[in-house]
Amino acid sequence: MKKLALVAMIALATPALAEDVTMDSILGTTLQEVQTSLTEMGYEVRKGEMEDGKIEVYFVRDGQMGEVYVNPLTGAVMKLDLKS
């Protein structure tokens, strides 16, 4: 019984598989929404700002850095740059 309880606790403590940001992702129409979406997807947001009318956010996950540009009218990803 103790093993079953331990397995249940581990399963509940383990986060769901992280979702990947793609060119098809809809992240939000404000800087805060985009940052929250990326955080919920398992990314660590490093910096975010409005630049040239677009939402620009820098992020990292599993040692991979990237940046995403989002259209503030639609919330859609306009450009995605992943660095190795």
N, C-alpha and C positions, 0 to 999 in steps of 0.2 A: 504494500500500500504506500509506503514511503517513496518507493521508486516512481510510482504513478504520480504522486503529488509533485515530486521533483521535476519530472518530465513536463507536467502541466505548467509549472512555474517557469521553466525555461522557454517553453513555447510562447507563453504570454509576454515574456520579457524580450524576446527576439523581434526586432522590427521587421515589418513586411519587406519583401524584395523591393529595392529601390527602382523607381521608374526613370527612364532616360529621357532627357530633353531632346527633342528632334525638331526638324523644320515644320512638322505638323502640329507641334504643341501649341496650345492656347494657354498663356500664362497669366493674363490679367491686363487691365487697362491703366493701372497706376503702378508707380515704382514699388509701393508697399505690397500690392497684390502679386507682382512678379517675384519679389523677394520671398514672400510667403510660399508661393507655389514651388519655387526651387528648393526651399528648405524642406517642404513636405515631401519632395521627391528624393530627398537624401543628400542634397548638395549643401555645402557650406558657402554662404554668400560672403564674398570678401568686400565688394564695393558696388554701389549702384548709383546711377545719376541719369538725368535727362541730358541728351546730347543731340543736337541737330533735329529736334522734334521727335526723337526716338528714346525709348527706355533702354539704357545700357547697363548690364549687370555682369560682373565678374564673379566666377564661382570655382569651387574645387570639390572633387569627390574621388576618393580612392587614389589620390596622388595625381589625378588628371585635372589640369586647369582648363578653363574655358571662359568664353564671353558670349553673351547673347544680346541681340538687339530686337526689341519688341515694338510693334506698332501700337501706340497708345489708343488708337481708335477701335481696333479690333481685338487686341490682346494676342495676336498671332506673332510667331517668331518670324522675323524678317531676315536675320543673318545669325548663323551659329558658327563659332570658331572654337574647335577643341584642340588643345595642345597636348602633345605626348609627354 
